[in-house]
Amino acid sequence: MSSALAVDFDDIQGLVRFGYKHHTEASFLLLRVTDRDAARRWLSTVPVSTAVTTDPLPEFAIQVALSAAGMRALGVDDAVVDAFADEFVVGMGDDANRARRLGDVGANDPSRWQWGAGNRVPHLAVLLYAIPGRLAVLQQAIESQCQGGFERMACLATSDLDGIEPFGFTDGISQPLLDWERKRVARDAERTEYSNLCCLGEVLLGYPNEYGGYTDRPLLDRGAAGALLPNAEDAPDRADLGRNGSYLVLRQLRQDVRGFWQFIDGRAGGDAARREQLASAMVGRKRDGTPLIVPAIEQIEGGGDPKDLNAFTYRSDRDGLRCPLGAHIRRSNPRNADLPAGPSGFVSWAKRTLGFDADALAHDLVASTRFHRLLRRGREYGPGVTIEQALGSASNGNDPGLHFICLGANIARQFEFVQNAWAMGVHFDGVANESDPLLGTRAAGVDGAATDGFSLPRADGPDERIAELPQFVTVVGGAYFFLPGVRALRWLAGAQRGSLP
Amino acid sequence: MVVAPVVGGKETALRALLASMNSAPGIADPRNAVVPFGAFEGLHFARLVVLDDALQVDMKLYGVEPARLPTVLVFIGDCDGAADDALADLAQRAGPGLARIFSHCEGFAEGADVLAWMRARDRRAAASFVNWVGRSVRQVREESALQRALSARVPREALATPADAQRVRSELVEHVAGEVLAGRLALTPPEPTPLGWQLRKLAHLIAVPLLSLAALPFVIVLAPFLVWQLRALETNDPEICPRPRQADLAALYELEDRDTTNQYTALGAVKPGLFRRWLLTALLAFTEYACRHVYTRGFLARVQTIHFAHWFFFDDKTRVVFVSNYDGSHQGYMDDFINKVGWGLNVLFSNGVGWPRTRWLVFGGSRIEQSFKYFQRRHQVPTQVWYKAYPGLALVEMKRNHRIREGLERSTMSDADALAWLRLL
């Protein structure tokens, strides 16, 4: 079998390595199994695209992810399904406790979703990508192949907004760089610098993560599982159903672009420059992607070229004077290290570790970023709306939005943590009762305290505060999927009676 | 902590009674008819928990026959002033309700003196952490109201000159004075610390190092043996970290994320043998010392999100109960623990049966993420009734509110300090 260190690109679905940006057309089919045998037959032959690079680019890419309900519908043993992570097994939309944690309340309540709750939980997400002009052909072919085994629950269309999300900001700039060469020694050690390089095990199951450990996943008895599945690195006598697979979080986020710009315009008193400034402060970048923190001053491992707008941390702006503490990109990726910065030397390290450095402590409110990275693979949908259009018209009921997708090996520690503690957290980094300016639900706290503000700290006076932000983004669907390795997909399609030792 | 075994057959009724005190799953109604916690001004947090011995079976892996331990009811409160006074106040004003609860416990006869009964079953914590020693419930509430008033009042514009900060601050100080006079704000001066409390603290401050010094020669002589013993145990102690059952997890999730603050109650057995027993006793004494004399101002090492935490010995030191009140989600709390004070967790909890394998008492253990997360969830017990006196308030706010008040009450300030103070608002 494969050696411990080599990465089998041909066993990994391509989405883990590529964003398919040249495949500007995409649609996501949400399917439910109607005929188990036909569904299995299709899944055992569907040509999923792998992480192997090809030249020239293929016209199409097909990715297949399954929900827990989908695995069960295919006849996978409960014991095998239940050995996946709890969040995946329970699912996103049918758990009030999870909804509370994720901010899926009020307008975001799963009971109002178009899909993802009750009997609207998809079994399969088939992600189709094509180079310009070719999607219709691909989709037609796939849909006709799927007719026998599945019913189409929804087809999430996407639109190519040229890398700009519907509010008008360049998106997808910050991504962790996966350590495909496995350069980083997988062991548990404190990291005192922010790094953009990320252990494979943070995204792929079956590899060591940032703690140097393996995330739990179904490890099957080799005899019963057959020869198809790869061995587990950490338990070579077991077949690893998780290896080369990743959890895929899909959420459909409707964006009230008109509401967003009209609100900001109102607060800016109609002044265009002021409007841009407020909107940039809420996002943390200008619309062209330039961060409010001046980049190109820091060398960051895995940070890439300074010109890529990603080579910065917030260390030089600890009070949020240039990029507000509560700005969207600062909440989503605080770019801090395991320990607040300080002078080198053991004494300083010990003081910071034991809490005796008051200054370090004051800037130690946010969890270490490297355990909470998201590999984002979302796509926009709906009609692009210019600012002028947004300012000049009321919603016509056809709001654009984002099919948010992120990949990760640990839904609880990554997506759910970021969503709960950072995006929805009303005390993130010490901000006073406000949630993410873009994503927040504005639901009042248990004590009735409003959370619909946004603070812009400044050096020469009290924070400027924008009050009464409406909700700009509404969740209208969502589910947790597993994007299996190719062999694992075939194994699941065969749905052998795998037994857990 | 008041501890009492539950009478066999009365557990279901007890759980129902406890549930009736809540306004949401696990969240006490401050005005509930049984014990109206909200009526007790000095009470920060309170909880009622039913503990069973479900994990005693783990002892088998340590070669010890599991003891059959009774299910017990635990009542824990965090209050201002002396604990005994608070207990007396509770008994006096909520006696009948407490009697209803304790009538499900062994040894509680009808018409019994509730206070005497509770006192007889009251245990001291082996170690306690208090986020901000001396901060009263009243102070928390008053300072929160002060912050809201000032935050709404402060002109949110850039100041033309540094001296303007002084002017704005003076106006705010004056405004607050007017509000206080009108009875809309209150800023009660802190109660003087009782002399007895200070003397006891001083005695503790001196006695523990003295005793440690006296024990030091023995420890030095025995050190090679102790280290050998520790390493031998660490190498051989079985890890018991199976994945918790979904239903058990769901019962815990149900109670969480209903406030900024969450509760945590966990129960575990101490590893058998005198070495672990003495080691844990010494380490908890050391923890108590650190919490009483060092970590009294808003942080426990790097963790700044714990309001109160207590470690209790139980059943002749064969078990430990750990309780805490923390800000944020459970996931965030555990990540904080692993990443910020994993070493501290290991030092104490690695003496518990089944803890993920440690090296040299501080390494490994809780840093073995998956095992640790399973372990702590498996040992967690649902907290049936939990009360917090200031819903929605987080420690980071309470700390800022306190700084606001301090700045307000200072007679003079430099321009820079006045500006820094305004920026808190």
Interface residues (C-beta under 8 A of the other chain):
Chain A: D82 D86 V89 V90 D95 N97 R98 R100 R101 D188 N209 Y211 G213 Y214 T215 D216 D338 R352 T353 L354 G355 L361 D364 L365 A367 S368 F371 H372 A412 R413 E416 F417 N420 A421 G425 V426 H427 G430 A432 N433 G445 V446 D447 G448 A449 P457 R458 D460 G461 P462 D463 E464 R465
Chain B: S151 V154 P155 R156 E157 A158 L159 A165 R243 Q246 L249 A250 Y253 E254 E256 D257 R258 D259 T260 Y295 F299 L300 A301 R302 V303 Q304 D327 G328 S329 Q331 G332 D335 D336 I338 N339 K340 G364 R367 I368 E369 Q370 Y390 P391 G392 L393 A394 V396 E397 R400 L419 L422 R423 L425
